Amino acid sequence: MSNTTQALSRIESILDDSSFVEIGAAVTARSTDFNIQEKKASSDGVITGYGVINGNLVYVYSQDAAVMNGSIGEMHAKKIAGLYDMAVKMGAPVIGLIDCAGLRLQEATDALNGFGEIYKKMSLASGVVPQITAVYGNCGGGLAVLAELSDFTFVEEKNGKLFVNSPNALEGNNESKLDTASAKFMAEAGVADFVGDEETIANGIRQLVSVLPSNNEEGAPMAEATDDLNRVCSDLQAEISDPALALSDISDDGLFIETKAEYAKEMVTGFIQIDGVTIGAVANRTALYDENGEKAEEFDAVLSVAGSYKAAEFVNFCNAFDIPLLTLTNVKGFEASVRAEKGIANASAKLVYAFANADVAKVNVITGEAYGSAYVAMNSKAIGADMTYAWPSASIGMMDSSLAAKIMYADEISNASDVSSMISEKASEYAKLQSSVEQAAARGYVDTIINPEDTRKYIAAAFEMLFNKREVRPDKKHGTV
C-alpha cells in the first residue's frame, strides 16, 4: 500500500463508509526555493476534508508521508488552519492524523509561520470543539506541541514516535537504552491518552467521538439506553478498590472509556454513560487488577502530584463541554515524599480550582476514607458538589482515628499500662464522634447514606434531577490558578 493510499485509508477507517469529502486536493507548495516546485507535492502533503462518525459531522486531516515526508510547509499549514476555521463555524470536532517529518526546511520562515498559525487556531478552538490527534508515524519537535494542544492523543504502539527532542539528542541517552519517543513511554508520562494498533485507534476515535458533544454549546450527548436505571450492582463494594471495574459496573452496558490509563494509575479518569448521557468520572484507586482478576499493583489512598494534575485536566475538559462529573472518593491524605513536596501544593490547588470552577452537575460518592484537605479537594460539598452520597462503611474527618487519638490523648496513652488498648479505645471514641458517616450526614456534608449496591440508581436519579442546573458566577475574564 502506498503512503498516499495509507493517508486516505486512515481517514476512511475512522469515518462512516463513503462519507469523506476532500477539500483542497489541488493545493500545492507555493515556494520556488530549492526547486521545490519540481518535486511532486500532491495536496502539499496533507489530505483535508470532512465526513461523519455515526452520523455526526467531523473534520479531519491526514498527513501524507509519501509527499516530502509529510513535512509541514506554508500551504500544508494553511489547509489545516482553514479546516479549523470551518470546524469552529460548524461546531464540529477536528481529528488530526499525524505522520510527519516536521517543518519543511526548504520553506524556512514560511513553514515556521504556518506552524504558528496552526497553534493559534488550535488554541482558539480549545473548549469550543473537541480536538483529537492520532500519531501514526513521526510527531517530533514543534509538532509534539500540536499534539498536546488537542484534547486527546492516540499513539500507534509500534511506529508512532512522539517527542520534542529525539531520544539520541538527550545527554547520556540513546534510543536503544530508553526510547523516550515510544508510545509506551509517552503513555506512562501522561502525554498519550490511548495506545494501540491502527485498528484499535480507529475504533477508539469512533467510540470517543460518539460519547463527546460536537461543541461547547451542544451539551453532553444522549444515546438510547436499554440498561435498567435501578439495576443493582451487587459486586460494587468488592470492585471499588479498582474504580475501572466499579465504573464499568455502574455505567450503562458496562461502558467505560478510561483516559491516560498508564499515567498516574492511582487516579482514574474516563467517561461512562448513565441513562444514555455521557458522564465524566474521577476516582481514587488503591488496586489494579489484571485481565485474570489478579491484583497487579497496589496504591496508597493519597492524592499524588501526577494524579492531581491528571484529574484537574480532565475536569476542565468536562466543564468546557458541559459534561456532568461523578467522583468516587477514597483518599486519606497527600503523597508524602521529598519529591512530591516540590509539587503537591500546586497540583492539589489545580484540582481544587478545577472542581470549584466547574459549573456542571457534580455528584460525589464517598466509598472509603475521606480525610483532611485531600478529601476536600476531591469534589467535596464544600467546594461545590451538588449531591454527596456515602457508603455506610465510609469514614469522613480530619484524619485516621488512630492517629488523631495518639495526638489528642498523648499524655494519657504514654501513662497507660496497656498502650494498645488505650489507643484502640480512644480511636473508637474519636471515630464515633468525629469520623463517622452519620456525623457527616448530621452536619449536612453528606446528603444520603446509601448501600453500595444501590449506587447506580442514586447516581442516575441525581443527574436526572440536576439536568437543567444553572449557576450564576462572578463576572471575570478567567481565573488565574
C-alpha positions as CSV (number, residue, x, y, z in Angstrom):
1,M,0.0,0.0,0.0
2,S,1.5,3.4,-1.0
3,N,1.7,6.0,1.7
4,T,-0.7,8.2,-0.2
5,T,-3.3,5.5,-0.1
6,Q,-2.4,4.9,3.5
7,A,-3.1,8.5,4.5
8,L,-6.5,8.3,2.9
9,S,-7.2,4.8,4.2
10,R,-6.6,6.0,7.8
11,I,-9.3,8.6,7.3
12,E,-11.7,6.1,5.8
13,S,-11.1,3.6,8.6
14,I,-12.4,6.2,11.1
15,L,-15.3,7.7,9.2
16,D,-18.6,6.2,8.2
17,D,-18.4,4.4,4.9
18,S,-18.2,6.6,1.8
19,S,-18.7,9.8,3.9
20,F,-15.4,11.5,3.4
21,V,-15.3,14.6,1.2
22,E,-11.9,16.0,0.4
23,I,-11.2,19.8,0.5
24,G,-8.2,21.4,-1.2
25,A,-7.0,18.4,-3.2
26,A,-5.4,20.7,-5.8
27,V,-3.3,22.7,-3.3
28,T,0.4,22.5,-3.9
29,A,3.5,24.2,-2.4
30,R,3.9,27.9,-3.4
31,S,7.6,28.2,-2.7
32,T,10.1,28.1,-5.6
33,D,13.3,27.9,-3.4
34,F,15.5,24.8,-3.8
35,N,13.5,23.8,-6.9
36,I,10.6,22.7,-4.6
37,Q,8.1,23.1,-7.5
38,E,9.8,20.3,-9.4
39,K,9.0,17.9,-6.6
40,K,5.7,16.2,-6.7
41,A,3.7,17.6,-3.8
42,S,0.2,16.2,-4.2
43,S,-2.2,18.1,-1.8
44,D,1.0,19.5,-0.3
45,G,1.4,16.5,1.9
46,V,-1.9,16.6,3.8
47,I,-5.3,15.3,2.9
48,T,-8.1,17.5,4.4
49,G,-11.8,17.3,4.4
50,Y,-14.9,16.3,6.3
51,G,-17.2,13.3,6.9
52,V,-19.3,11.7,9.6
53,I,-18.9,9.3,12.5
54,N,-22.2,7.6,13.4
55,G,-23.9,10.4,11.6
56,N,-22.1,13.2,13.4
57,L,-20.1,15.7,11.4
58,V,-16.3,15.8,11.9
59,Y,-13.4,17.5,10.2
60,V,-10.2,15.5,9.6
61,Y,-6.7,15.9,8.2
62,S,-4.2,13.2,7.5
63,Q,-0.6,13.8,6.7
64,D,0.9,12.1,3.7
65,A,4.4,10.7,4.4
66,A,4.8,10.0,0.7
67,V,4.9,13.7,-0.1
68,M,8.1,15.2,1.2
69,N,7.9,13.0,4.2
70,G,4.6,14.7,5.3
71,S,6.6,17.8,6.3
72,I,4.7,21.0,7.1
73,G,5.1,23.8,4.7
74,E,3.2,27.1,4.2
75,M,0.3,25.7,2.2
76,H,0.2,22.5,4.2
77,A,-0.3,24.6,7.3
78,K,-2.9,26.8,5.6
79,K,-5.0,23.8,4.7
80,I,-5.1,22.7,8.4
81,A,-5.7,26.2,9.6
82,G,-8.6,26.6,7.1
83,L,-10.1,23.3,8.3
84,Y,-10.1,24.6,11.8
85,D,-12.0,27.7,10.7
86,M,-14.7,25.6,9.2
87,A,-14.9,23.3,12.2
88,V,-15.4,26.2,14.6
89,K,-18.0,27.8,12.3
90,M,-19.9,24.5,12.1
91,G,-19.3,23.4,15.7
92,A,-17.7,20.0,14.9
93,P,-14.7,18.1,16.2
94,V,-11.3,18.1,14.5
95,I,-9.4,14.9,14.1
96,G,-5.7,15.1,13.1
97,L,-3.8,12.1,11.8
98,I,0.0,12.7,12.2
99,D,2.8,11.2,10.2
100,C,5.3,14.0,9.6
101,A,9.0,14.7,9.4
102,G,8.4,18.1,10.9
103,L,9.0,21.6,9.4
104,R,9.8,21.7,5.7
105,L,13.3,23.1,5.7
106,Q,13.1,24.4,2.1
107,E,10.3,26.8,3.2
108,A,12.0,28.0,6.3
109,T,10.2,31.0,7.9
110,D,7.1,30.4,5.8
111,A,6.8,27.0,7.3
112,L,7.6,28.3,10.7
113,N,4.8,30.9,10.4
114,G,2.5,28.1,9.3
115,F,3.2,26.2,12.4
116,G,2.3,29.2,14.5
117,E,-1.0,29.6,12.6
118,I,-1.9,26.1,13.5
119,Y,-1.0,26.7,17.1
120,K,-3.3,29.7,17.2
121,K,-6.2,28.0,15.5
122,M,-6.0,25.1,17.9
123,S,-5.7,27.4,20.9
124,L,-8.8,29.4,19.8
125,A,-10.7,26.2,19.2
126,S,-9.9,24.8,22.6
127,G,-13.0,24.4,24.7
128,V,-15.1,25.2,21.6
129,V,-14.9,21.9,19.6
130,P,-13.2,18.6,20.7
131,Q,-9.8,18.1,19.2
132,I,-8.3,14.6,18.8
133,T,-4.9,13.7,17.5
134,A,-3.6,10.3,16.4
135,V,0.1,9.8,15.9
136,Y,0.9,7.0,13.3
137,G,4.5,7.9,12.5
138,N,6.8,10.7,13.5
139,C,5.5,13.6,15.5
140,G,8.6,15.5,16.6
141,G,9.7,18.9,17.7
142,G,7.1,21.6,17.5
143,L,4.6,19.0,16.2
144,A,4.6,17.4,19.6
145,V,3.2,20.7,21.0
146,L,0.5,20.5,18.4
147,A,-0.5,17.0,19.6
148,E,-0.7,18.3,23.2
149,L,-2.8,21.3,22.2
150,S,-5.5,18.8,21.3
151,D,-7.8,17.2,24.0
152,F,-7.0,13.6,23.4
153,T,-3.9,11.9,21.9
154,F,-3.7,8.4,20.4
155,V,-0.3,6.9,19.6
156,E,0.3,3.9,17.4
157,E,2.0,1.3,19.5
158,K,4.8,0.2,17.1
159,N,5.5,3.1,14.6
160,G,4.2,6.1,16.5
161,K,7.0,8.4,17.7
162,L,6.1,11.4,19.8
163,F,8.9,13.7,21.0
164,V,10.2,17.2,21.4
165,N,13.8,16.1,21.4
166,S,14.7,12.7,19.9
167,P,16.0,10.1,22.3
168,N,19.5,10.3,20.9
169,A,19.6,14.1,21.4
170,L,19.2,13.6,25.2
171,E,22.5,13.7,27.0
172,G,23.5,10.2,28.3
173,N,20.7,8.5,26.4
174,N,20.1,6.7,23.2
175,E,17.1,5.0,21.6
176,S,18.2,1.5,22.4
177,K,18.8,2.5,26.1
178,L,15.5,4.3,26.6
179,D,13.1,5.2,23.7
180,T,11.6,8.4,25.1
181,A,9.7,8.8,21.8
182,S,7.8,5.5,22.1
183,A,4.1,5.1,22.6
184,K,4.8,3.2,25.9
185,F,7.0,6.0,27.3
186,M,4.6,8.7,26.3
187,A,1.6,6.9,27.8
188,E,3.4,6.4,31.1
189,A,4.3,10.1,31.0
190,G,0.7,11.2,30.6
191,V,1.3,12.6,27.1
192,A,-0.6,9.9,25.2
193,D,-4.1,9.1,26.3
194,F,-4.5,5.9,24.3
195,V,-2.1,3.4,22.7
196,G,-2.9,0.6,20.2
197,D,-2.6,-0.6,16.6
198,E,-4.2,1.3,13.8
199,E,-7.4,-0.7,14.0
200,T,-7.7,0.0,17.7
201,I,-7.0,3.7,17.2
202,A,-9.7,3.9,14.5
203,N,-12.3,2.2,16.7
204,G,-11.2,4.2,19.7
205,I,-11.6,7.5,17.9
206,R,-15.1,6.5,16.7
207,Q,-16.1,5.5,20.2
208,L,-14.7,8.7,21.8
209,V,-16.4,11.0,19.2
210,S,-19.7,9.1,19.8
211,V,-19.7,9.9,23.6
212,L,-18.5,13.6,23.3
213,P,-20.6,16.6,22.3
214,S,-19.7,18.2,19.0
215,N,-19.1,21.6,20.5
216,N,-19.4,23.6,23.8
217,E,-23.0,24.6,23.2
218,E,-24.4,21.1,22.5
219,G,-24.2,19.7,26.0
220,A,-23.5,16.1,26.9
221,P,-24.7,13.7,24.2
222,M,-27.7,11.4,24.9
223,A,-27.8,7.9,23.5
224,E,-30.7,5.5,23.6
225,A,-30.4,3.5,26.8
226,T,-31.8,0.0,27.5
227,D,-29.9,-0.7,30.7
228,D,-32.2,-0.7,33.8
229,L,-31.6,2.5,35.8
230,N,-32.5,0.7,39.0
231,R,-30.1,-2.2,38.3
232,V,-28.5,-3.5,41.5
233,C,-24.6,-3.5,41.4
234,S,-24.1,-6.4,43.8
235,D,-20.3,-6.6,43.2
236,L,-19.6,-2.9,43.6
237,Q,-18.1,-3.0,47.1
238,A,-15.7,-5.8,46.0
239,E,-14.7,-3.8,42.9
240,I,-14.3,-0.4,44.4
241,S,-10.5,-0.6,45.0
242,D,-10.1,-0.6,41.2
243,P,-12.6,2.0,40.0
244,A,-12.1,1.0,36.4
245,L,-14.1,-2.1,37.3
246,A,-16.6,-0.2,39.5
247,L,-17.3,2.5,36.9
248,S,-17.9,-0.2,34.3
249,D,-20.4,-1.8,36.6
250,I,-22.2,1.5,37.3
251,S,-22.3,2.5,33.6
252,D,-24.9,1.6,31.0
253,D,-24.0,-1.8,29.5
254,G,-20.5,-1.7,31.1
255,L,-19.2,1.2,29.0
256,F,-16.1,2.8,30.5
257,I,-13.6,4.8,28.3
258,E,-10.5,5.3,30.6
259,T,-8.2,8.2,29.7
260,K,-4.5,8.2,30.4
261,A,-4.8,4.7,31.8
262,E,-1.0,4.2,32.1
263,Y,-0.3,7.5,33.8
264,A,-0.8,8.2,37.5
265,K,-2.7,5.0,37.9
266,E,-3.8,5.9,41.5
267,M,-6.2,8.4,39.9
268,V,-8.8,7.0,37.4
269,T,-10.4,9.3,34.8
270,G,-12.7,8.5,32.0
271,F,-16.2,8.5,30.5
272,I,-19.3,6.4,31.5
273,Q,-22.9,6.7,30.5
274,I,-25.9,6.8,32.8
275,D,-29.3,6.6,31.1
276,G,-27.6,7.3,27.8
277,V,-26.0,10.5,29.0
278,T,-22.2,10.9,29.0
279,I,-20.7,11.5,32.4
280,G,-17.1,12.3,33.2
281,A,-15.8,10.1,36.1
282,V,-12.9,10.7,38.5
283,A,-11.9,8.2,41.2
284,N,-9.2,7.3,43.6
285,R,-7.6,3.8,43.1
286,T,-5.9,1.6,45.6
287,A,-5.5,-1.6,43.5
288,L,-5.2,-2.5,39.8
289,Y,-6.4,-5.9,38.6
290,D,-5.2,-7.7,35.5
291,E,-7.3,-9.4,32.9
292,N,-7.2,-12.6,35.0
293,G,-8.7,-10.8,38.0
294,E,-5.4,-11.0,39.9
295,K,-4.1,-7.9,41.8
296,A,-1.3,-6.5,39.7
297,E,-0.5,-3.3,41.6
298,E,-1.4,-1.5,44.8
299,F,-1.5,2.2,45.6
300,D,-1.9,4.3,48.7
301,A,-5.2,6.2,49.1
302,V,-3.5,9.6,48.6
303,L,-3.5,12.5,46.2
304,S,-0.3,12.4,44.2
305,V,1.2,15.3,42.1
306,A,0.6,13.5,38.8
307,G,-2.9,12.2,39.9
308,S,-4.0,15.7,40.8
309,Y,-2.8,17.2,37.5
310,K,-4.4,14.3,35.6
311,A,-7.8,14.8,37.3
312,A,-7.7,18.6,37.1
313,E,-7.1,18.5,33.3
314,F,-9.9,16.0,32.8
315,V,-12.4,18.1,35.0
316,N,-11.5,21.2,33.0
317,F,-12.3,19.4,29.7
318,C,-15.6,18.1,31.0
319,N,-16.6,21.6,32.3
320,A,-15.7,23.2,29.0
321,F,-18.1,20.8,27.1
322,D,-20.8,20.8,29.7
323,I,-20.3,17.1,30.7
324,P,-21.5,16.2,34.2
325,L,-19.0,14.9,36.7
326,L,-19.0,12.0,39.1
327,T,-16.4,11.3,41.7
328,L,-15.8,8.1,43.7
329,T,-13.8,9.3,46.7
330,N,-11.4,7.3,48.8
331,V,-8.5,9.4,50.0
332,K,-6.8,9.8,53.3
333,G,-4.2,12.5,52.6
334,F,-1.5,13.8,50.3
335,E,1.5,11.9,48.8
336,A,4.3,12.3,51.3
337,S,7.9,12.4,49.9
338,V,10.6,14.9,49.3
339,R,9.9,14.7,45.5
340,A,6.1,15.1,46.0
341,E,6.6,18.1,48.3
342,K,8.0,20.1,45.4
343,G,4.7,20.0,43.5
344,I,1.9,18.7,45.7
345,A,0.7,22.2,46.8
346,N,0.5,23.4,43.2
347,A,-1.1,20.2,41.9
348,S,-3.7,20.0,44.6
349,A,-4.6,23.7,44.1
350,K,-5.2,22.9,40.4
351,L,-7.5,20.1,41.4
352,V,-9.4,22.2,43.9
353,Y,-9.8,25.0,41.4
354,A,-10.9,22.7,38.6
355,F,-13.7,21.2,40.7
356,A,-14.7,24.6,42.3
357,N,-14.7,26.3,39.0
358,A,-16.7,23.7,37.2
359,D,-20.4,24.7,37.0
360,V,-21.6,21.4,35.5
361,A,-23.7,19.0,37.6
362,K,-21.4,17.3,40.1
363,V,-22.1,14.2,42.2
364,N,-19.7,12.8,44.8
365,V,-19.8,9.2,46.3
366,I,-17.6,8.7,49.3
367,T,-16.8,5.0,49.2
368,G,-14.0,4.7,51.8
369,E,-11.8,7.1,53.7
370,A,-12.2,10.8,53.2
371,Y,-9.7,12.7,55.3
372,G,-8.4,16.2,55.6
373,S,-7.8,18.7,52.8
374,A,-7.2,15.8,50.3
375,Y,-10.9,14.9,50.7
376,V,-12.0,18.5,50.4
377,A,-10.1,18.6,47.0
378,M,-11.9,15.6,45.7
379,N,-15.2,17.3,44.7
380,S,-16.5,17.7,48.3
381,K,-19.7,19.6,49.1
382,A,-17.5,22.4,50.4
383,I,-16.1,23.2,47.0
384,G,-19.3,22.7,45.0
385,A,-20.6,19.1,44.8
386,D,-24.3,19.3,44.2
387,M,-25.1,15.9,45.7
388,T,-22.9,13.9,48.1
389,Y,-23.6,10.3,48.9
390,A,-21.6,8.0,51.2
391,W,-21.5,4.3,51.8
392,P,-22.2,3.1,55.4
393,S,-18.6,1.9,55.8
394,A,-17.1,5.3,54.8
395,S,-15.2,7.5,57.2
396,I,-15.1,11.3,56.9
397,G,-13.0,13.6,59.0
398,M,-9.7,15.3,59.7
399,M,-7.5,12.2,59.8
400,D,-7.4,8.5,60.7
401,S,-8.9,8.0,64.1
402,S,-5.9,6.1,65.5
403,L,-3.6,8.9,64.5
404,A,-5.9,11.5,65.9
405,A,-6.2,9.6,69.2
406,K,-2.4,9.5,69.5
407,I,-2.2,13.2,69.1
408,M,-5.2,14.2,71.3
409,Y,-4.5,11.8,74.1
410,A,-0.7,11.6,74.0
411,D,-0.3,12.1,77.8
412,E,-2.9,9.5,78.7
413,I,-1.6,7.0,76.3
414,S,2.0,7.4,77.5
415,N,0.9,6.7,81.0
416,A,-1.4,3.8,80.2
417,S,-0.5,0.3,81.4
418,D,-1.9,-1.1,78.1
419,V,-1.0,1.4,75.4
420,S,-2.5,-0.7,72.6
421,S,-5.9,-0.9,74.3
422,M,-5.8,2.7,75.2
423,I,-5.2,3.8,71.6
424,S,-7.9,1.4,70.4
425,E,-10.4,2.8,73.0
426,K,-9.7,6.5,72.2
427,A,-9.6,5.9,68.5
428,S,-13.1,4.2,68.7
429,E,-14.4,7.2,70.6
430,Y,-13.0,9.7,68.1
431,A,-14.3,7.7,65.1
432,K,-17.8,7.6,66.6
433,L,-17.9,11.3,67.4
434,Q,-15.9,12.9,64.6
435,S,-15.3,10.5,61.7
436,S,-18.4,8.5,61.3
437,V,-20.5,8.9,58.1
438,E,-23.6,9.5,60.4
439,Q,-21.9,12.6,61.9
440,A,-21.1,14.0,58.5
441,A,-24.7,13.4,57.4
442,A,-26.0,15.1,60.6
443,R,-24.0,18.2,59.7
444,G,-25.2,18.2,56.1
445,Y,-21.9,17.3,54.5
446,V,-23.4,14.1,53.2
447,D,-26.9,14.2,51.7
448,T,-27.7,10.5,51.9
449,I,-26.1,7.3,53.2
450,I,-26.6,4.6,50.5
451,N,-25.8,0.9,50.2
452,P,-23.0,0.2,47.7
453,E,-25.3,-2.0,45.5
454,D,-27.7,0.9,45.1
455,T,-25.1,3.4,43.9
456,R,-26.1,3.3,40.2
457,K,-29.8,4.2,40.8
458,Y,-28.9,7.1,43.2
459,I,-26.4,8.5,40.7
460,A,-28.9,8.2,37.9
461,A,-31.6,10.0,40.0
462,A,-29.2,12.8,41.0
463,F,-28.0,13.5,37.5
464,E,-31.6,13.5,36.2
465,M,-32.6,16.0,38.9
466,L,-29.5,18.2,38.0
467,F,-30.1,18.0,34.3
468,N,-31.1,21.7,34.0
469,K,-28.6,23.0,36.6
470,R,-27.7,26.7,36.2
471,E,-25.2,28.7,38.3
472,V,-24.5,32.4,38.4
473,R,-20.8,33.1,38.9
474,P,-18.9,36.4,39.4
475,D,-18.1,38.1,36.1
476,K,-14.5,37.7,35.2
477,K,-12.3,37.0,32.2
478,H,-10.8,33.8,33.6
479,G,-9.3,32.5,36.8
480,T,-5.5,32.5,37.4
481,V,-4.9,29.2,39.1
